[in-house]
Amino acid sequence: MSERLIRQWAAGFSNLHTGFAFDPNAGTVVVEPTAQGKGYWVGAPSVTQDPRDGAIYLVYRVRRPRGVEPDRGAEIHIVRSLDGKSFEHVWTGYKDALNTTSIERCALVPQDDGTWVLYPSYVDPADGRWRTDRLTAATPSEFDFADVEPVLTAADTATEGVKDPFVFQVAGLWHMIVSYATQEGNASAESMHGTNDAYNTGLIKSRTGLATSEDGRHWIWEGKSSAHQPTDGIATAPGSEQSGERTESGWGCTTALPPSKRTTRNGSASRTATTFATGIV
């Protein structure tokens, strides 16, 4: 990490209280999966607040089991709430519009000029590796995937994929925390990306990386984050908390990102829930 970036981080976080206390058992379910059973869930939430009217916007991903059309990562939804519990539909984006096999976590960010930016991550149709793009709209209901602009690709970052953006601003500098993949061993590109789901092959390791930007449009890849990188491949990033384990039935994990939203799993289905915490700034 550059000395310039370290100084800006220090200035921005010097007076920030980062103590969060979440109790998953106290969560309130706000979005249900489309069905019950293995492989059905809604999650990968991104939450932000409109600085003008205080409305809360939630972006989440819908997943169905492989083979159940329209299959995994077919769509993302943006919903709006005034209390953080009752949400109304705003916009839906479909994977077909990106010519991709799956959409992953997206980040929604309000701009100072009143416009909005969406950072979607999805499987690149060109090479089967995850990528992150950018698109803008006057309101969250007016996004169009036809307007995506590239932000981070596997080729740009010299990785095997880059996804799940978490975007925030500190000391006037935009930061993007992402999950990026590195090759483990001598696996071929086909074995890693032939299924368009490298993260589920066991042939790559997921790490936490950082990109920065002065304007939110042009990004500099800073590489591996200074956050703790445990050897089990589950990374913890500044401002986020992630843990997970691989079981016979698949992955089980929880992720908490400010403001206070959390995805919880109950049996084989996953639901998006909200937990309110004090001390959030």
Phi and psi in degrees as a GROMACS rama.xvg file:
@    title "Ramachandran Plot"
@    xaxis  label "Phi"
@    yaxis  label "Psi"
@TYPE xy
-70.4372  157.394  SER-2
-62.6581  -37.0937  GLU-3
-59.4964  -44.8229  ARG-4
-67.6984  -39.9098  LEU-5
-60.6871  -42.7265  ILE-6
-62.7371  -42.4349  ARG-7
-68.0438  -37.581  GLN-8
-61.846  -46.3727  TRP-9
-61.4352  -41.7873  ALA-10
-66.9064  -40.7844  ALA-11
-73.2164  -31.064  GLY-12
-101.935  1.5127  PHE-13
-60.6169  -33.3299  SER-14
-113.305  17.0612  ASN-15
-93.8668  124.812  LEU-16
-88.5606  119.182  HIS-17
-109.492  21.7645  THR-18
-82.7447  116.542  GLY-19
-117.911  141.255  PHE-20
-128.725  101.814  ALA-21
-107.478  138.209  PHE-22
-119.991  101.771  ASP-23
-56.4111  -30.4619  PRO-24
-69.5637  -15.8817  ASN-25
-96.563  6.06221  ALA-26
-69.2128  153.371  GLY-27
-113.977  122.959  THR-28
-69.9178  129.219  VAL-29
-114.647  -21.7715  VAL-30
-139.734  129.794  VAL-31
-99.1138  152.801  GLU-32
-66.328  165.079  PRO-33
-69.6055  -21.3592  THR-34
-159.072  166.162  ALA-35
-93.4218  150.454  GLN-36
126.707  169.433  GLY-37
-60.2971  131.192  LYS-38
92.0518  -7.16325  GLY-39
-97.812  124.562  TYR-40
-164.881  162.091  TRP-41
-124.494  135.697  VAL-42
-175.539  -148.447  GLY-43
50.2732  49.7199  ALA-44
-73.4328  145.756  PRO-45
-125.929  129.816  SER-46
-127.457  136.292  VAL-47
-147.323  165.945  THR-48
-121.229  135.54  GLN-49
-71.8815  117.567  ASP-50
-67.2917  -14.1759  PRO-51
-85.6461  -43.959  ARG-52
-121.877  -0.0927974  ASP-53
79.5017  2.65091  GLY-54
-64.7071  145.287  ALA-55
-101.096  128.824  ILE-56
-111.583  132.416  TYR-57
-119.513  129.261  LEU-58
-113.214  129.589  VAL-59
-140.742  161.342  TYR-60
-105.673  141.843  ARG-61
-108.065  130.13  VAL-62
-125.124  141.64  ARG-63
-123.978  162.298  ARG-64
-62.5674  153.267  PRO-65
-57.8532  135.23  ARG-66
92.3973  -13.2178  GLY-67
-99.7783  104.339  VAL-68
-62.8188  141.599  GLU-69
-88.1716  27.5568  PRO-70
71.7413  -167.256  ASP-71
-71.549  150.051  ARG-72
53.2891  37.0061  GLY-73
-76.7001  -23.4199  ALA-74
-157.557  157.228  GLU-75
-123.467  149.899  ILE-76
-124.633  140.675  HIS-77
-109.915  126.913  ILE-78
-128.291  159.784  VAL-79
-128.409  145.223  ARG-80
-146.398  150.98  SER-81
-100.111  -15.5213  LEU-82
-123.021  -1.64297  ASP-83
80.8315  3.66348  GLY-84
-123.679  -43.1982  LYS-85
-102.482  118.892  SER-86
-116.585  146.933  PHE-87
-117.665  147.546  GLU-88
-67.014  139.115  HIS-89
-119.203  -48.8881  VAL-90
-160.232  149.895  TRP-91
-129.57  133.434  THR-92
-114.862  134.022  GLY-93
-109.842  146.054  TYR-94
-64.1405  -28.9734  LYS-95
-60.3765  -30.8658  ASP-96
-68.1193  -20.3943  ALA-97
-103.024  1.28138  LEU-98
54.3692  40.9758  ASN-99
-119.257  162.368  THR-100
-86.4975  -17.2162  THR-101
-166.144  140.576  SER-102
-104.685  137.762  ILE-103
-108.137  -152.976  GLU-104
-61.8825  141.144  ARG-105
-122.484  154.191  CYS-106
-117.648  131.693  ALA-107
-110.685  128.285  LEU-108
-135.481  123.697  VAL-109
-77.4246  147.193  PRO-110
-107.019  160.463  GLN-111
-63.1832  -27.2321  ASP-112
-86.5953  5.6676  ASP-113
94.6137  -10.4894  GLY-114
-83.7047  175.393  THR-115
-128.609  149.501  TRP-116
-124.269  135.065  VAL-117
-115.782  129.417  LEU-118
-109.748  94.4207  TYR-119
-86.9057  144.845  PRO-120
-116.067  141.421  SER-121
-161.936  168.571  TYR-122
-74.6008  123.293  VAL-123
-67.9327  120.052  ASP-124
-64.5199  -16.3767  PRO-125
-75.3655  -36.4355  ALA-126
-141.129  3.52627  ASP-127
77.6021  8.89888  GLY-128
-103.484  147.888  ARG-129
-66.2861  145.104  TRP-130
-141.638  165.939  ARG-131
-129.225  129.791  THR-132
-120.509  -172.806  ASP-133
-145.168  141.653  ARG-134
-148.168  153.2  LEU-135
-120.369  158.076  THR-136
-157.468  158.556  ALA-137
-68.3988  -34.9168  ALA-138
-140.183  161.719  THR-139
-64.0856  -12.7877  PRO-140
-89.2234  -1.91017  SER-141
-114.777  15.9349  GLU-142
-67.9599  149.977  PHE-143
-141.938  117.297  ASP-144
-61.0678  -14.5406  PHE-145
-67.5893  -15.1997  ALA-146
-99.6289  12.1015  ASP-147
-64.6422  142.712  VAL-148
-120.084  140.521  GLU-149
-67.9286  141.275  PRO-150
-119.397  -61.6102  VAL-151
-134.308  127.529  LEU-152
-121.602  165.787  THR-153
-60.2319  -39.6187  ALA-154
-65.9967  -42.4452  ALA-155
-62.3221  -36.1802  ASP-156
-99.2587  -0.320068  THR-157
54.816  46.4672  ALA-158
-128.282  -176.807  THR-159
-100.972  12.124  GLU-160
152.159  150.428  GLY-161
-144.238  124.22  VAL-162
-154.524  -177.43  LYS-163
58.4337  55.5194  ASP-164
-67.801  141.09  PRO-165
-126.397  112.274  PHE-166
-113.036  133.454  VAL-167
-154.774  167.773  PHE-168
-120.611  133.453  GLN-169
-135.467  127.18  VAL-170
53.3336  38.5188  ALA-171
79.4784  1.36121  GLY-172
-113.468  130.405  LEU-173
-78.3319  138.561  TRP-174
-123.997  142.631  HIS-175
-130.148  112.663  MET-176
-89.176  130.731  ILE-177
-135.713  162.264  VAL-178
-93.9411  125.974  SER-179
-125.434  151.437  TYR-180
-105.514  139.515  ALA-181
-123.091  147.84  THR-182
-72.0436  136.849  GLN-183
-113.097  119.916  GLU-184
81.4947  -150.477  GLY-185
-115.277  35.2782  ASN-186
-64.6309  144.492  ALA-187
-80.1069  162.114  SER-188
-61.1033  -37.6569  ALA-189
-65.7167  -41.5635  GLU-190
-69.1561  -31.8079  SER-191
-78.8033  -40.5634  MET-192
-118.847  2.20505  HIS-193
-63.0476  -27.7286  GLY-194
-91.6505  -1.28081  THR-195
59.9896  29.5496  ASN-196
-152.341  61.8091  ASP-197
-58.5788  -32.5415  ALA-198
-67.1898  -13.4584  TYR-199
-107.4  10.4855  ASN-200
-94.1771  -20.0272  THR-201
80.0801  5.11736  GLY-202
-101.399  -3.3737  LEU-203
-129.692  164.42  ILE-204
-118.175  134.829  LYS-205
-87.8523  127.479  SER-206
-127.167  165.84  ARG-207
-102.093  125.954  THR-208
-123.94  169.204  GLY-209
-133.698  136.767  LEU-210
-126.585  150.137  ALA-211
-129.666  157.887  THR-212
-153.156  143.856  SER-213
-82.1814  -26.9249  GLU-214
-126.883  -0.131679  ASP-215
79.6464  -0.76296  GLY-216
-112.931  -44.5359  ARG-217
-105.768  118.351  HIS-218
-113.59  144.917  TRP-219
-108.379  125.627  ILE-220
-79.2148  112.711  TRP-221
-87.4692  -17.4152  GLU-222
91.8673  -150.269  GLY-223
-58.391  131.004  LYS-224
-69.045  156.134  SER-225
-78.7955  -0.969367  SER-226
-67.0425  164.875  ALA-227
-60.869  132.575  HIS-228
-120.639  88.0887  GLN-229
-66.0101  156.842  PRO-230
-73.6702  -11.5704  THR-231
-83.6225  0.396913  ASP-232
87.2659  -2.17562  GLY-233
-95.7751  111.333  ILE-234
-96.4569  149.655  ALA-235
-116.225  125.03  THR-236
-108.32  156.69  ALA-237
-56.6937  131.351  PRO-238
82.9192  -0.857354  GLY-239
-137.924  164.154  SER-240
-141.158  121.238  GLU-241
-136.813  138.353  GLN-242
-144.553  155.463  SER-243
-168.727  164.636  GLY-244
-149.836  147.346  GLU-245
-91.3489  126.915  ARG-246
-122.359  176.54  THR-247
-62.1326  -29.1773  GLU-248
-90.6234  -1.84973  SER-249
126.135  -162.83  GLY-250
-85.55  142.263  TRP-251
-129.22  125.076  GLY-252
-154.105  161.607  CYS-253
-128.816  144.271  THR-254
-133.868  130.438  THR-255
-116.895  124.886  ALA-256
-130.485  133.962  LEU-257
-71.1753  146.142  PRO-258
-69.1632  171.708  PRO-259
-70.8432  86.5472  SER-260
-128.542  149.589  LYS-261
-148.38  142.051  ARG-262
-97.9936  129.951  THR-263
-120.366  147.903  THR-264
-110.196  139.489  ARG-265
-133.719  102.904  ASN-266
68.9193  -128.293  GLY-267
-98.1482  -1.04481  SER-268
-111.334  150.816  ALA-269
-120.107  142.003  SER-270
-128.318  148.946  ARG-271
-91.0341  124.154  THR-272
-125.497  163.971  ALA-273
-122.589  138.885  THR-274
-129.217  126.238  THR-275
-90.1326  137.18  PHE-276
-130.935  154.612  ALA-277
-94.086  161.902  THR-278
82.5342  13.5134  GLY-279
-81.8204  131.29  ILE-280
